Amino acid sequence: MTSYHVAVDHIDPDTLKTTSTYYGTVNQAHTDEVRAIAALEATPRHVKEHPRQAGAFMVLRDDGDLDVYVPVDAPDDQIHKPGLATAEPGPEDLPRGTAGPAYISGATRFGGQSIGGAMDTPGNPPRATWHTTESPAGGNYFTSIAAYLIRVGAEPQVIYDPVTDRIGQFGPLTQSARALKNDGARRTNREGRVNIQVEVLGRAASPWTKGFDPSAKPNFRALLAAMRAHGIPDVWPAGKPPATAALAASGSRSRTTWQSKGGHYAHAQVPGNDHWDPGAIDTGIVPGKPTGSTGTEGGASSSGTYTVKKGDTLSTIASRYKTTVAKLVALNGLKDPNKLAVGQKLKVPAAPGTPSAQFEPFPGAAFFHTGRSSAIVTAMGRRLVAEGCGKYKSGPGPNWTLADKASYAAWQRKLGYSGAGADGIPGKTSWDKLRVPKSL
């Protein structure tokens, strides 16, 4: 039987100071009872597992407090969490040199307002990333969830309650958040000029935009205005947010799109991550025309679709694209997989032998700049050498240098480009022809 430390985190509504009160230990039977009570539909409590501390869990309470349970033998036990006071930032604390505001007028400021830092790729386009808390909304869950995000160190910049229109910030919009997993060595939280992450109280399976009226939500409109002030366009570059966990799991999360295109993204569309939130939210309310495909990174054609021909079955199509019938069914939302119509368009994974299946997808021209260090650059250089275009005195290596630029210009000239077309900066057509092996 496991014993647990118990504490309660409380955010004072007036001072916004977080305090943690320790209450000693309880046994397994007590925690089992706590979980059972929280599972009752009529109980205004909700259990959240700790994302990084095995066995630890928290109970979100409708009164705004957070009950914390940590096994006594857990490594890195942090049951006694220090208070986090929120000072009103003065002008000297606000990041400089940005087009949009660091803070949204009227937002509650939680924690120490220092959750991230400078963006890694400020030359890449600005974006917003939408999450859901997978919890109830309304009541005082706004406060208890804020305490939870601080406790587990997974704060976005913004938290929003669509029921009450309450909005809060854990840090300035102009610095990074920490609600995303890295994509290998690439820090997704720090992608782009800004990456404004929003945790919306709600569940992916029940999209929060249903019945939501933006005209009655001034704080929501202020959030969108702040995003637009930072240059985030009203588009969804990776397509509509996946409507189900199966759709999110069956599609790839395009690095090319994520790194090269600004706009709105679902957590489900970020490479290196495995969640499927925020679900099928209305892209008319979270504004933006979906401009990409929702599941592939290139695919059999530029749209990632396959046109059904006479004699095709899902089995033969799945075999051709080295996937499964189940994934095709989930990707296309098919009700009867045995009924295909000639001319019907199906979403498909990348076809074997295409650049997106075997080789590095084009990371965008903005990827190649002084200071860039990546295994992709090394792989590119080796291919240039193999094509007889290498201009290296040593290497190639991971750092983008003038030697890389000269080598790539030689490749462009080999393909027939001249003048400005052979400037040494990769473009998608020449990149796909180089066929750089995937480095991850």
N, C-alpha and C positions, 0 to 999 in steps of 0.2 A: 504494500500500500504506500502510495506517495503522499508526502506532506507538502503543503504549499504555503509560501509567504503570501500575505494579503495586504494590499494597500489601496487607498482611494486617491485618485488624482482629481483635483478640483480647480477649475479656472474661475477666479473671482470675476463676476460680471462687471464690477466697477473698475478694478485696477488691472484686470486681465493677467494677473499673476497666477502662475500654476504652482500649486502646492501639492505635496504628496504626504499623506498620513499613513503610517505603518500600523497595522492592527495585529501583528503576530502571525501565527501559523494555524492552519486547519488541516484536517485529514481528507483522504480521498472521498469518503462518503459525503462530506460537506460539499466538495466541489462537484460531485455527481449530482447532488440535489440542486446546486446553483444552475448547472447546465440544463437540468430538466425543467426548472421553473422558467428559465429564459426561453426555452423552446415552446412554451405554451403560447398559443396565438393571442390570447387576451393580455399577456404580460408585456408591459412597455419596456422590455429589455432585449438585448441582442448580443450574442456571443461572437467575438472576433478572435481568431487564433493569432498568436504572434507570428509574423512572417519569417522571423530568423531565429527565435529562441524556442527550441523544441520543448513541447509540453506546456509552455506558458500560454495563457489566454486572457482576454479582457472582456468585461461585460459593459456594453454601452447602455447607459441609463437615460431615461426620458427626462430626468431632472437635471441632466447636464454633467453629472459626475461619471467617472470611469473607474470601475472596480478592476483591480489588477491581481492576477493569480500567477505566481511563478514557482515551479518546483524548487524545493530547498536545495537539491543537489544539481541545479542547472548551472552550467558554466556561465561565466560573465554575468552573474546575478546582478541586476540593476533594479531591485525592487524599491530602493530608496532613491527616488529621482529628485534632483535639486529643483527648486523653484525657478521658473523662467519668467522674468518680468519683461513686460513690453514697454519700452520707452517710446515716446513719440519721436520719430526720427527728425532731426533738424536738417536744414539744407545741406550741411556739410556731409551728411550721411548718405545722400541720394546719389546714385551712379550718374555719371556725366556722359554727354555725347550721344544721347539716344533721341530718337524722334518722338517716342511716346512717353507716357507718364510711368514713373516707378510705382505709384500707388493709385488705386481707384478711390475716388472720393466717397467717403461713407463706409469704407471697408473696415471691419474689425481687425486689429492687428494682433495675431497670436504669436507667442514665443519671442525669441530673441531677435527675429527678423534677419537672421544670418544662417541660411540653410544651404547656400551654394556659393557660386562665384562667377567669374567671367566665363563667357561662352567660348568653346574651343574653336568653332568655325564661324566667326562673326561675318565672314564674307558670304556665307550661304543664306538662302532666303529665310524670312521669319515664319514661324508656325505656332499653332496652338494645338495642344494634345488634351483630349477629353477622356476622363475616367468616371467611373461610378464607384461609390463607397461600398456597394453591396450591403446596404443597411437600410433601416427605415429613414424617412425624412419627416420634417415637421417637429413639433414639440421643442425640446432642448437637445435633440440629437446633434444639432449644429455644434454645440459646445463639447459634448462627450466625444464626438468623432474627431474634433480638433485635438482634444487631449490624447486620443489614441494615436493619431498621426505623429504628434510630437513624441510620444512615448516610444514608438517603433522606428522613428527616424526615417519616415517615408513621406515627408511633406511635399505637396505641390506648392506653387506660389499662391493658388487661389482655392478656396473652398466655397461652395455655393449650395444653398438650400432652395430648391424650386418651389417648395410649398410656402415658405415664409418670406422668400426673396432676401434672406440674410446672406451677406457676402463677407468673406474674411480673407486675409492674406497672412502667409507665414514668412514672406520675404518679398523684396522688390521684383517687379515684373522684368526688370532689366538684368537680373542675375538668374542663374540656373536653379532648378528645383531638384528634388531627389526621389521622385515617385516612379521612375522608370529603371529597368535593368539595363546594364550596358550591353551593347552588341559586340561581344568579344572585347577588344581593347578600345573600341570606339564608345565614347560616353554619350549616350542618346539624350541624357538630360541637358547636355551642353551643345546640342546641334542647332545651327542657325544663328541668325542675328539675335533673335529671342526664341524661346520655346516656352510659351505661357501654358502651364499645365493647370487644369481645373478638375478638382474632385467634386462631382455633383452628388448630393445625397440621393440615393436611389439604387435600383437594381437593374442590371443589364437585361434581364428577362422581362422586365416591365418598363419600357422606355419612359423616361421622366417627361418627355415632350408631349405625351398624350394628354390632351386637355389643357396644355400649358398656354397661357395668353401673355406674350411678351409685352403687350401694351399696358398690362397691369403690374409689370415687374420692373420698376426703374433701376434697381441694382443690376439686374441682368442686362438691361440696355446699356448701362454704364460699363459693364464688363466688355460687351461687344465693341463699344466705342473706343475703349482702351486698346483692344486688339487691333482695330483698324488704324488707330493712331501710330501703332508700331509697324504698319505696313503689311499686316497679315491679310491676304486677299480672301474674298468670300468664295473659296473653292475648296473641294475635298479632292486633293490630287490622287489619292489611292482609291477613290470611289466611295460609295456609300458605306458606312460602318456595318460590319457583318451583323446579321440579324440573329444568328445562333452561334453557339460554341463550335458546332460541327463546321459551319462555314468558315469561321476564323481558323480552325485547325487545318482545314483542307487546302487553304490558300497560302502562298508564300508572302512574306512581308518584305516588300521590295526595298532594297538598300538604295537603288538608283533613284526611285521616286522620293524616298524619305530624305536623302541627302541633297537632292537637286531642286526640289519644288516646294514653294511656300504655300501655306494654306492651313486648313483644319485637318487633323488626323484623329482617328480613334486609337485608344491604347492597343486595340487589336491589330492595328496596321503598322506598329513600330517594330522594326527588326530587332531580334534578340530578346523579345518579350513573348509571354505565352498566355496572357489574359485575353478575354474577348469583350471586355467592356468598351464602350458604354451601351452596347446593343444598338438596335435599329432606331436611333434617335432621328427626329425629323430634320432633314438638312435644309428645310425652309425656315425653321426656327433657329437652329444653329446654322447660320446662313452660309450657303455655298453650293454651287453647282458641282456635283460629282464629275470629275474629268477623267479619271482613270478606270481601270478594271479593278474588281474587288478581290481577285484571288490569285493572279499570276504575275510573273515578272517577265513579261514578253510573250511567252506562250507560242502556240503554233502559228499565230499571226500577230500583227501589232496590237490587235484588240484582245488577244488571248481567247479566241473562240474557234470552234470547229463547226463546219456546216455538214449536217447529216446527209449522207448519200444513200442511194438505194442499196439494200443489203446490209447496212450497218446495224450493229447491235451495241449495247453498252459494253459488252464483253470485248468485242473487237476494238472499240475505241479505247477502252481502258488499257488493252494490251499494247496498242500503238503508242500510247503516251506514258507507258510504264507506271500506271496508277491502278486503282481498284474501282470496281463498280460502285462500291459504297461511297467513295470519295466523289465520284461524278454525280451520284444521286444527291449528296449533301451540297455540293458546289452549285448545283442547278435547281435544288428544291423540287426534284421530280417526285410526283405522286405515284406514277406507274412507270417503273423503269423498263417495262417490256413494250411500251408504246412510244416509238420514236417516229417523227414525221420527216419525210424527205424535205430538205431545206431548213430544218429546225437548227437554230443556233445554240450550241452548247459551250459553256465555259470549260476550259481544259487547262491542265498543267502544261509547262513548257515541253515542247516536243523534243525527243532525244536527238542530239546532234546540233541543236540550235545554240547560239552563244549563251543564252540565259540558262541553259541546262547544264553545260559543261564548263563554261568560262565565266570570268568576272563580268558582271553587267557594267555598262558604262556608268561611272560614278558622277558624271557631270564635269563640265569644263572648269567650274569653280573649285573642284577638288585639287587641281594641280596648281599649286602656288608655293612660293618660298616659305619654308617652315613646315611643309607637309611631310610627315614621316609615316609610312604605311608599307605593309608587306605587299600591297597591290603594286606599289611603285617598283619594288624589287622584281616581282613577277613580270611586270611590263618590260623592264629593262632586259631581262633575260630573253624575252621573246624578240625584242629589237635586235639583240646580238645575234640570235638564231637566224633572223631575216637578213643579216648582213648590213644592218643599219646602225650598229653600235658605234658611238663616238666617245666611249669611256676610256680614260687613262687607268682607272681602277674601278672595281665594282662590276655591275651595278649594285646599288644598295637601297635602303628604304627611304632615304631623304631625297625629295625632289630637288634637282640641281640643274644648272645650265647644261650639263652633259646629257641629262635626260631629255631636255627640251631640244637639243641639237640632234639627238638620236631619233626622237619622234618626228622632227622635221624631215630627216632623211627617209623615214618610213612614208610620210605623206608624199614626198617627191617620188618615191618608188611607186606609189599608187597613181601617180599622174597629176597630183596637185602642184600648183606653182604660185608664186607671189604670196598674197595674204593667206591663201589656202594651205600653205606649208609653213605655218608660224610656230610649229612645235608644240602647240596646245591640243591635246586630243579632242576629237569630235566623235560623235556616236558612230558614224559610218566607218571611219578609219579604225576606231577602237574594235568594233565587232569583227572587222577583217583581220585584225592582229591576233584575235583568239587567245587572250591572256588567261592562263589556267587559274581557276579559283584558288585563292590563298588561304581561305578560312574553312 
